[in-house]
Amino acid sequence: MLSLVHSSEFEVFFLVFSPISKNVSILLFFKSLSYTVRTIANVFFLFFFPDFLETLILKRNCTDAILEKACESSPYLHTVDISSSLLITDKSITALQTLKYLKNLDVFATSITHEGTDILLQLLPSTMNTLGCNSICKLNRFSQLKSLHTRIFSNYIPLNNFQNLNLKLHFCRNVDVSIIIRECVNLKIFKLHSCSYSLNLQQTIRDCPAGLKRLFQFTLDKSSKFPSYPNIDKLIVQYALNFVENIRHIYIESYAIFDEEFFEIFLHNNKLIYLEEMYLYAIYPNILECDVICQIIKQCPNLSILNTRGYALTGVENIQQKLRSEFPGIKININMDSNE
């Protein structure tokens, strides 16, 4: 089957060919390329990479051989996203180091080893803007770095030179959030996915009263249930979001009990006038009074989505209907089942 498809994302045209019920997208007259292939072995032709290609996105299914071909054929690549591709190994380091114009690289959740990552970081251009990798120990070479995504993060990395850094930590161990709050005062995006915290965080974070005032998006996700630090979760939310001015998106899924008392203090310190979306997911059934929900909505004039889950409310259906009637411009969803 052959068909011509227009992509508004890249403003280009795709020629779509589906051999053996597998979808392969080949881009014509393009500078950006995105492949979606379920099983690379079912593709019976060689990938064609033009020399003017600038962006390559091949998540989950890239291999060392494919990346080598892309880097050899397209020396002007400035963006490469091959994240979650388990067939990308240390062998790809040689190919990646040939890309002199590279600014954005994501090799997160690949099979590149920690030792290989250390070597790769020494070979990449110092002008990198975004970086996704399995581990990070040194960042001093990348003075222009704007976004970092990693699963092994050292508390000893100096962060004060990266005032506008977007930081995404995934399954990192022993993270001292107080250092991040103290040194990255202009952090725009801060995401913690199933991270464990340093042993002294409960004391050190209390020395960070200023909070991340420029924060735009905050995520605290313990959905994997590893490990549980409910009290420290509350402290992180309290201090990281203390006196935030520009926050637009808040996503919290935690074992902690964010009760009426917590929200009273939280809403007092944060006006949240720009908040657009708030997701509050409780792992254990918690009590959240209707008055608290109303207070959140009234204090957030730009709120468009309020989604809660795992909160036990008496007569939840009636409350939800009442809230939707009182605030018709807001998408409100209260789900008591925390397992959905």
C-alpha beads as a LAMMPS data file, in Angstrom:
LAMMPS data file: protein, C-alpha beads

340 atoms
339 bonds

1 atom types
1 bond types

-500.0 500.0 xlo xhi
-500.0 500.0 ylo yhi
-500.0 500.0 zlo zhi

Masses

1 110.0

Atoms # bond

1 1 1 0.000 0.000 0.000
2 1 1 1.342 3.406 -0.957
3 1 1 -0.113 6.699 0.137
4 1 1 0.923 10.333 0.466
5 1 1 0.336 11.847 3.894
6 1 1 0.862 15.411 5.088
7 1 1 2.362 16.004 8.540
8 1 1 1.463 19.346 10.134
9 1 1 4.160 18.829 12.775
10 1 1 7.003 19.030 10.311
11 1 1 5.159 20.661 7.385
12 1 1 6.396 17.927 5.075
13 1 1 5.023 14.967 3.135
14 1 1 5.360 11.287 3.945
15 1 1 5.210 8.335 1.615
16 1 1 3.692 5.556 3.707
17 1 1 4.460 1.962 2.761
18 1 1 3.075 -0.966 4.772
19 1 1 4.848 -4.282 4.078
20 1 1 3.602 -7.316 6.028
21 1 1 1.218 -5.086 8.059
22 1 1 4.116 -3.090 9.484
23 1 1 4.022 0.698 9.155
24 1 1 7.112 2.395 7.816
25 1 1 7.237 6.099 7.045
26 1 1 9.676 7.391 4.426
27 1 1 10.016 11.157 4.246
28 1 1 10.342 12.898 0.882
29 1 1 11.888 16.355 0.475
30 1 1 12.457 16.687 4.186
31 1 1 14.871 17.816 6.840
32 1 1 13.146 15.969 9.681
33 1 1 12.607 12.233 9.774
34 1 1 10.482 10.136 12.107
35 1 1 10.181 6.365 11.718
36 1 1 7.635 4.161 13.482
37 1 1 8.492 0.498 13.081
38 1 1 7.302 -2.313 15.317
39 1 1 9.788 -4.906 14.145
40 1 1 12.873 -3.769 12.294
41 1 1 13.493 -7.307 11.035
42 1 1 10.348 -7.090 8.904
43 1 1 11.692 -4.151 6.936
44 1 1 13.316 -5.690 3.882
45 1 1 14.930 -2.570 2.408
46 1 1 17.851 -0.410 3.463
47 1 1 17.057 2.871 5.163
48 1 1 17.838 5.877 3.012
49 1 1 19.217 8.926 4.806
50 1 1 19.829 12.026 2.631
51 1 1 22.873 14.162 3.329
52 1 1 20.723 17.227 4.191
53 1 1 18.792 15.451 6.986
54 1 1 18.854 17.477 10.231
55 1 1 16.493 15.614 12.587
56 1 1 16.251 11.862 13.163
57 1 1 13.686 10.348 15.547
58 1 1 13.760 6.559 15.743
59 1 1 12.643 5.524 19.221
60 1 1 12.614 1.955 20.561
61 1 1 13.736 0.234 17.376
62 1 1 17.007 1.814 16.311
63 1 1 20.129 -0.358 16.070
64 1 1 23.849 0.296 15.944
65 1 1 23.868 -0.487 12.224
66 1 1 20.996 1.885 11.409
67 1 1 22.504 4.729 13.453
68 1 1 25.910 4.198 11.837
69 1 1 24.288 4.467 8.406
70 1 1 22.396 7.626 9.417
71 1 1 25.476 9.363 10.837
72 1 1 27.556 8.402 7.813
73 1 1 24.958 9.592 5.293
74 1 1 23.670 12.673 7.137
75 1 1 26.571 14.638 8.677
76 1 1 24.386 17.709 9.358
77 1 1 22.177 16.005 11.925
78 1 1 21.556 18.342 14.867
79 1 1 18.814 16.303 16.605
80 1 1 18.922 12.544 17.254
81 1 1 16.348 10.748 19.412
82 1 1 16.931 6.998 19.652
83 1 1 15.675 6.624 23.227
84 1 1 14.424 3.249 24.502
85 1 1 16.287 1.444 21.702
86 1 1 17.833 -1.551 23.461
87 1 1 19.867 -2.467 20.376
88 1 1 21.857 0.761 20.691
89 1 1 25.114 -0.125 22.473
90 1 1 28.544 1.384 23.070
91 1 1 29.307 0.615 19.414
92 1 1 27.209 3.655 18.463
93 1 1 29.559 6.062 20.262
94 1 1 31.930 6.111 17.281
95 1 1 29.096 7.070 14.926
96 1 1 27.685 9.770 17.220
97 1 1 31.021 11.501 17.685
98 1 1 31.173 12.248 13.947
99 1 1 28.143 14.571 14.201
100 1 1 29.813 17.973 14.519
101 1 1 26.502 19.899 14.411
102 1 1 24.712 17.826 17.046
103 1 1 22.779 19.900 19.604
104 1 1 20.043 17.546 20.834
105 1 1 20.673 13.900 21.698
106 1 1 18.499 11.366 23.524
107 1 1 19.996 7.946 24.226
108 1 1 18.003 7.450 27.435
109 1 1 17.014 3.821 28.185
110 1 1 19.356 2.379 25.570
111 1 1 22.037 -0.257 26.201
112 1 1 24.890 2.243 26.281
113 1 1 26.806 1.502 29.480
114 1 1 27.765 4.007 32.163
115 1 1 31.372 3.786 31.027
116 1 1 30.275 4.324 27.453
117 1 1 28.195 7.336 28.475
118 1 1 31.220 8.919 30.176
119 1 1 33.231 8.510 26.972
120 1 1 30.363 9.819 24.823
121 1 1 29.950 12.964 26.936
122 1 1 33.609 13.779 26.395
123 1 1 33.220 13.468 22.616
124 1 1 29.964 15.370 22.073
125 1 1 30.039 19.028 20.963
126 1 1 30.176 21.422 23.902
127 1 1 27.237 23.357 22.418
128 1 1 24.647 20.680 23.320
129 1 1 21.189 22.050 24.168
130 1 1 19.333 18.912 25.265
131 1 1 20.702 15.623 26.539
132 1 1 19.062 12.347 27.535
133 1 1 21.269 9.539 28.832
134 1 1 21.357 6.726 31.387
135 1 1 23.870 8.411 33.687
136 1 1 25.558 11.737 34.177
137 1 1 28.553 12.643 36.328
138 1 1 29.903 15.789 34.676
139 1 1 28.168 18.670 32.946
140 1 1 30.834 21.351 32.985
141 1 1 31.518 21.015 29.236
142 1 1 27.942 21.915 28.294
143 1 1 27.504 25.551 29.235
144 1 1 24.515 25.940 26.867
145 1 1 22.593 22.910 28.141
146 1 1 18.862 23.602 28.536
147 1 1 17.397 20.142 29.197
148 1 1 18.707 17.017 30.959
149 1 1 16.995 13.618 31.301
150 1 1 18.815 10.855 33.179
151 1 1 18.414 7.923 35.563
152 1 1 21.732 8.209 37.436
153 1 1 22.369 11.678 38.785
154 1 1 25.220 12.834 41.020
155 1 1 24.470 15.298 43.817
156 1 1 27.980 16.658 43.303
157 1 1 27.335 18.024 39.821
158 1 1 27.587 21.835 40.025
159 1 1 24.240 23.139 38.802
160 1 1 24.535 26.853 39.496
161 1 1 25.714 27.474 35.909
162 1 1 22.464 26.068 34.504
163 1 1 19.908 28.572 35.679
164 1 1 17.335 27.723 32.971
165 1 1 17.784 23.963 32.979
166 1 1 14.835 21.603 32.460
167 1 1 15.579 18.623 34.698
168 1 1 13.970 15.175 34.385
169 1 1 15.182 12.489 36.809
170 1 1 13.954 8.934 36.299
171 1 1 14.612 6.200 38.910
172 1 1 17.557 8.163 40.302
173 1 1 18.813 7.096 43.722
174 1 1 19.766 9.263 46.710
175 1 1 18.773 12.547 45.095
176 1 1 19.332 15.620 47.258
177 1 1 16.490 17.810 46.023
178 1 1 17.617 20.631 48.297
179 1 1 20.755 21.112 46.164
180 1 1 18.619 21.363 43.021
181 1 1 16.251 23.883 44.630
182 1 1 19.144 25.919 45.972
183 1 1 21.293 26.003 42.810
184 1 1 18.721 25.909 39.988
185 1 1 16.602 28.801 41.187
186 1 1 15.339 29.486 37.649
187 1 1 14.449 25.886 36.862
188 1 1 11.560 25.785 34.358
189 1 1 10.647 22.082 34.302
190 1 1 11.334 19.694 37.191
191 1 1 10.263 16.032 36.975
192 1 1 10.929 13.326 39.560
193 1 1 9.884 9.846 38.423
194 1 1 10.201 7.125 41.100
195 1 1 13.362 8.575 42.608
196 1 1 14.770 7.847 46.052
197 1 1 16.089 10.676 48.198
198 1 1 19.259 11.365 50.158
199 1 1 19.102 10.399 53.820
200 1 1 19.559 13.946 55.082
201 1 1 17.043 15.549 52.732
202 1 1 14.462 16.007 55.464
203 1 1 16.858 18.404 57.192
204 1 1 18.587 20.077 54.232
205 1 1 15.416 20.919 52.310
206 1 1 14.218 23.110 55.183
207 1 1 17.076 25.486 54.298
208 1 1 15.419 26.265 50.939
209 1 1 12.578 28.667 51.796
210 1 1 12.731 30.532 48.476
211 1 1 11.560 27.646 46.292
212 1 1 11.668 27.439 42.494
213 1 1 9.940 30.723 41.710
214 1 1 10.281 30.439 37.928
215 1 1 9.021 26.857 37.743
216 1 1 6.669 26.235 34.809
217 1 1 5.956 22.503 35.170
218 1 1 6.352 20.158 38.160
219 1 1 5.987 16.361 38.278
220 1 1 6.348 14.077 41.290
221 1 1 5.489 10.571 40.163
222 1 1 5.722 7.549 42.449
223 1 1 3.378 5.425 40.367
224 1 1 5.870 2.539 40.271
225 1 1 5.706 2.349 44.094
226 1 1 9.497 2.464 44.442
227 1 1 10.378 3.560 47.016
228 1 1 7.863 5.231 49.327
229 1 1 8.856 8.366 51.201
230 1 1 5.466 9.968 51.831
231 1 1 6.584 12.582 54.353
232 1 1 9.499 13.703 52.204
233 1 1 7.220 13.829 49.162
234 1 1 5.160 16.437 50.991
235 1 1 8.274 18.401 51.923
236 1 1 9.469 18.422 48.295
237 1 1 6.111 19.728 47.059
238 1 1 6.007 22.269 49.858
239 1 1 9.505 23.671 49.325
240 1 1 9.944 23.223 45.567
241 1 1 6.627 24.958 44.913
242 1 1 7.038 27.564 47.625
243 1 1 6.100 31.009 46.291
244 1 1 5.982 29.819 42.665
245 1 1 4.904 32.579 40.319
246 1 1 4.598 31.036 36.865
247 1 1 3.591 27.402 37.464
248 1 1 1.280 26.091 34.706
249 1 1 1.225 22.322 35.233
250 1 1 1.325 20.286 38.462
251 1 1 1.285 16.472 38.421
252 1 1 1.544 14.670 41.771
253 1 1 1.177 10.929 42.344
254 1 1 2.362 9.918 45.769
255 1 1 1.905 7.816 48.884
256 1 1 1.747 11.042 50.890
257 1 1 -1.520 12.336 52.306
258 1 1 -2.066 15.826 50.913
259 1 1 -4.854 16.790 53.279
260 1 1 -6.837 19.948 53.958
261 1 1 -4.145 21.355 56.260
262 1 1 -1.475 20.914 53.583
263 1 1 -3.536 22.675 50.912
264 1 1 -4.367 25.512 53.275
265 1 1 -0.667 26.297 53.698
266 1 1 0.116 25.566 50.043
267 1 1 -2.581 27.845 48.681
268 1 1 -1.646 30.592 51.127
269 1 1 1.967 30.669 49.852
270 1 1 1.126 30.214 46.176
271 1 1 -1.405 32.308 44.318
272 1 1 -1.331 29.953 41.308
273 1 1 -2.887 32.554 39.045
274 1 1 -1.325 30.983 35.926
275 1 1 -2.008 27.342 36.795
276 1 1 -3.712 25.539 33.881
277 1 1 -3.628 21.849 34.834
278 1 1 -3.479 20.054 38.192
279 1 1 -3.372 16.279 38.653
280 1 1 -3.531 14.911 42.221
281 1 1 -3.284 11.129 42.401
282 1 1 -3.249 9.410 45.798
283 1 1 -1.817 5.898 46.022
284 1 1 -3.753 5.245 49.218
285 1 1 -7.367 6.461 49.666
286 1 1 -7.185 9.946 51.139
287 1 1 -9.818 12.396 52.306
288 1 1 -10.171 15.588 50.280
289 1 1 -13.124 17.786 51.188
290 1 1 -15.235 19.441 48.521
291 1 1 -14.454 22.841 50.044
292 1 1 -10.740 22.280 49.371
293 1 1 -11.423 21.496 45.718
294 1 1 -13.553 24.622 45.414
295 1 1 -10.811 26.678 47.030
296 1 1 -8.238 25.352 44.546
297 1 1 -10.501 26.174 41.602
298 1 1 -11.367 29.661 42.827
299 1 1 -7.738 30.533 43.450
300 1 1 -6.681 29.425 39.950
301 1 1 -8.480 31.657 37.402
302 1 1 -6.729 30.012 34.427
303 1 1 -7.317 26.412 35.532
304 1 1 -8.758 24.264 32.731
305 1 1 -8.158 20.705 34.047
306 1 1 -8.464 19.357 37.596
307 1 1 -8.017 15.602 37.851
308 1 1 -7.982 13.750 41.180
309 1 1 -7.781 10.024 41.844
310 1 1 -7.809 7.946 45.006
311 1 1 -9.521 10.607 47.112
312 1 1 -12.463 9.342 49.159
313 1 1 -15.398 11.724 49.002
314 1 1 -18.851 11.101 50.413
315 1 1 -21.329 11.311 47.564
316 1 1 -18.569 11.774 45.010
317 1 1 -20.918 11.689 42.007
318 1 1 -23.084 14.470 43.398
319 1 1 -20.023 16.527 44.302
320 1 1 -18.535 16.063 40.851
321 1 1 -21.783 17.067 39.198
322 1 1 -22.078 20.107 41.454
323 1 1 -18.511 21.226 40.706
324 1 1 -18.961 20.795 36.970
325 1 1 -22.143 22.834 37.143
326 1 1 -20.538 25.573 39.228
327 1 1 -17.340 25.678 37.125
328 1 1 -18.439 24.766 33.559
329 1 1 -15.199 25.998 31.991
330 1 1 -13.055 23.473 33.860
331 1 1 -12.643 19.796 33.032
332 1 1 -13.114 18.151 36.440
333 1 1 -12.626 14.434 37.057
334 1 1 -12.748 12.879 40.526
335 1 1 -11.968 9.163 40.456
336 1 1 -12.025 7.266 43.767
337 1 1 -10.382 4.126 42.333
338 1 1 -6.607 4.627 42.573
339 1 1 -5.926 1.441 40.594
340 1 1 -7.366 2.739 37.327

Bonds

1 1 1 2
2 1 2 3
3 1 3 4
4 1 4 5
5 1 5 6
6 1 6 7
7 1 7 8
8 1 8 9
9 1 9 10
10 1 10 11
11 1 11 12
12 1 12 13
13 1 13 14
14 1 14 15
15 1 15 16
16 1 16 17
17 1 17 18
18 1 18 19
19 1 19 20
20 1 20 21
21 1 21 22
22 1 22 23
23 1 23 24
24 1 24 25
25 1 25 26
26 1 26 27
27 1 27 28
28 1 28 29
29 1 29 30
30 1 30 31
31 1 31 32
32 1 32 33
33 1 33 34
34 1 34 35
35 1 35 36
36 1 36 37
37 1 37 38
38 1 38 39
39 1 39 40
40 1 40 41
41 1 41 42
42 1 42 43
43 1 43 44
44 1 44 45
45 1 45 46
46 1 46 47
47 1 47 48
48 1 48 49
49 1 49 50
50 1 50 51
51 1 51 52
52 1 52 53
53 1 53 54
54 1 54 55
55 1 55 56
56 1 56 57
57 1 57 58
58 1 58 59
59 1 59 60
60 1 60 61
61 1 61 62
62 1 62 63
63 1 63 64
64 1 64 65
65 1 65 66
66 1 66 67
67 1 67 68
68 1 68 69
69 1 69 70
70 1 70 71
71 1 71 72
72 1 72 73
73 1 73 74
74 1 74 75
75 1 75 76
76 1 76 77
77 1 77 78
78 1 78 79
79 1 79 80
80 1 80 81
81 1 81 82
82 1 82 83
83 1 83 84
84 1 84 85
85 1 85 86
86 1 86 87
87 1 87 88
88 1 88 89
89 1 89 90
90 1 90 91
91 1 91 92
92 1 92 93
93 1 93 94
94 1 94 95
95 1 95 96
96 1 96 97
97 1 97 98
98 1 98 99
99 1 99 100
100 1 100 101
101 1 101 102
102 1 102 103
103 1 103 104
104 1 104 105
105 1 105 106
106 1 106 107
107 1 107 108
108 1 108 109
109 1 109 110
110 1 110 111
111 1 111 112
112 1 112 113
113 1 113 114
114 1 114 115
115 1 115 116
116 1 116 117
117 1 117 118
118 1 118 119
119 1 119 120
120 1 120 121
121 1 121 122
122 1 122 123
123 1 123 124
124 1 124 125
125 1 125 126
126 1 126 127
127 1 127 128
128 1 128 129
129 1 129 130
130 1 130 131
131 1 131 132
132 1 132 133
133 1 133 134
134 1 134 135
135 1 135 136
136 1 136 137
137 1 137 138
138 1 138 139
139 1 139 140
140 1 140 141
141 1 141 142
142 1 142 143
143 1 143 144
144 1 144 145
145 1 145 146
146 1 146 147
147 1 147 148
148 1 148 149
149 1 149 150
150 1 150 151
151 1 151 152
152 1 152 153
153 1 153 154
154 1 154 155
155 1 155 156
156 1 156 157
157 1 157 158
158 1 158 159
159 1 159 160
160 1 160 161
161 1 161 162
162 1 162 163
163 1 163 164
164 1 164 165
165 1 165 166
166 1 166 167
167 1 167 168
168 1 168 169
169 1 169 170
170 1 170 171
171 1 171 172
172 1 172 173
173 1 173 174
174 1 174 175
175 1 175 176
176 1 176 177
177 1 177 178
178 1 178 179
179 1 179 180
180 1 180 181
181 1 181 182
182 1 182 183
183 1 183 184
184 1 184 185
185 1 185 186
186 1 186 187
187 1 187 188
188 1 188 189
189 1 189 190
190 1 190 191
191 1 191 192
192 1 192 193
193 1 193 194
194 1 194 195
195 1 195 196
196 1 196 197
197 1 197 198
198 1 198 199
199 1 199 200
200 1 200 201
201 1 201 202
202 1 202 203
203 1 203 204
204 1 204 205
205 1 205 206
206 1 206 207
207 1 207 208
208 1 208 209
209 1 209 210
210 1 210 211
211 1 211 212
212 1 212 213
213 1 213 214
214 1 214 215
215 1 215 216
216 1 216 217
217 1 217 218
218 1 218 219
219 1 219 220
220 1 220 221
221 1 221 222
222 1 222 223
223 1 223 224
224 1 224 225
225 1 225 226
226 1 226 227
227 1 227 228
228 1 228 229
229 1 229 230
230 1 230 231
231 1 231 232
232 1 232 233
233 1 233 234
234 1 234 235
235 1 235 236
236 1 236 237
237 1 237 238
238 1 238 239
239 1 239 240
240 1 240 241
241 1 241 242
242 1 242 243
243 1 243 244
244 1 244 245
245 1 245 246
246 1 246 247
247 1 247 248
248 1 248 249
249 1 249 250
250 1 250 251
251 1 251 252
252 1 252 253
253 1 253 254
254 1 254 255
255 1 255 256
256 1 256 257
257 1 257 258
258 1 258 259
259 1 259 260
260 1 260 261
261 1 261 262
262 1 262 263
263 1 263 264
264 1 264 265
265 1 265 266
266 1 266 267
267 1 267 268
268 1 268 269
269 1 269 270
270 1 270 271
271 1 271 272
272 1 272 273
273 1 273 274
274 1 274 275
275 1 275 276
276 1 276 277
277 1 277 278
278 1 278 279
279 1 279 280
280 1 280 281
281 1 281 282
282 1 282 283
283 1 283 284
284 1 284 285
285 1 285 286
286 1 286 287
287 1 287 288
288 1 288 289
289 1 289 290
290 1 290 291
291 1 291 292
292 1 292 293
293 1 293 294
294 1 294 295
295 1 295 296
296 1 296 297
297 1 297 298
298 1 298 299
299 1 299 300
300 1 300 301
301 1 301 302
302 1 302 303
303 1 303 304
304 1 304 305
305 1 305 306
306 1 306 307
307 1 307 308
308 1 308 309
309 1 309 310
310 1 310 311
311 1 311 312
312 1 312 313
313 1 313 314
314 1 314 315
315 1 315 316
316 1 316 317
317 1 317 318
318 1 318 319
319 1 319 320
320 1 320 321
321 1 321 322
322 1 322 323
323 1 323 324
324 1 324 325
325 1 325 326
326 1 326 327
327 1 327 328
328 1 328 329
329 1 329 330
330 1 330 331
331 1 331 332
332 1 332 333
333 1 333 334
334 1 334 335
335 1 335 336
336 1 336 337
337 1 337 338
338 1 338 339
339 1 339 340
